[in-house]
Amino acid sequence: MIFFQNIRLFCRKRKETMIDKLHEDCLISIFQKLDFIDRVRLEVVCHKWFEILQKQASYSNIKEVNMADFLANDSSGYFQQEFISFAPTVIGVVKRCGRYVRMISFGQRWLK
């Protein structure tokens, strides 16, 4: 996480570099080497990366998504609540890669 914060600060203060000269398709290829969560984190680096990472093509290589990876690890507080909406998380994932995903799972611990 610190790595991505440092990149964001660097992008705000820097002059144009070689990575700025890369075509969008090249950046998409680079971003596809990262896992889903890292791609989402990189959206805050700069406006150009945000625009590229918001395009579904950046997520075209993701075929399976386990929503448990994006939900809280500690479920103890959830049992005390009557209704929990995972909709914003699911919508965010589907918005980014929904057209390419063939399987979405929620993990065993979230099934009642």
GIVEN-V670494 format. One record per backbone hydrogen bond with DSSP energy under -1.0 kcal/mol. CO is the residue of the C=O (numbers start at 0). NH is the residue of the N-H. E is the energy in kcal/mol with one decimal. If there is no record, write none. Layout:
# GIVEN-V670494
CO/NH/E
CO/NH/E
This chain:
# GIVEN-V670494
0/4/-1.8
1/5/-2.5
2/6/-2.0
3/7/-2.1
4/8/-2.1
5/9/-2.3
6/10/-2.7
7/11/-1.5
8/12/-1.1
9/13/-1.2
17/20/-1.2
22/26/-1.9
23/27/-2.5
24/28/-2.0
25/29/-2.1
26/30/-3.0
27/31/-2.0
29/32/-1.5
30/33/-1.7
34/38/-1.9
35/39/-2.1
36/40/-2.2
37/41/-2.0
40/43/-1.3
41/44/-1.8
45/49/-2.3
46/50/-2.6
47/51/-2.1
48/52/-3.0
49/53/-1.4
51/54/-1.1
54/57/-1.6
55/58/-2.0
56/59/-1.3
58/61/-1.8
62/101/-3.3
62/102/-1.6
64/104/-2.6
65/68/-2.0
66/69/-1.7
77/80/-1.1
85/89/-2.5
86/90/-3.2
87/91/-2.1
88/92/-2.1
89/93/-2.8
90/94/-2.7
91/95/-1.3
92/96/-2.4
93/97/-2.5
96/99/-1.4
96/100/-1.7
102/64/-2.5
104/66/-3.5
107/110/-1.5
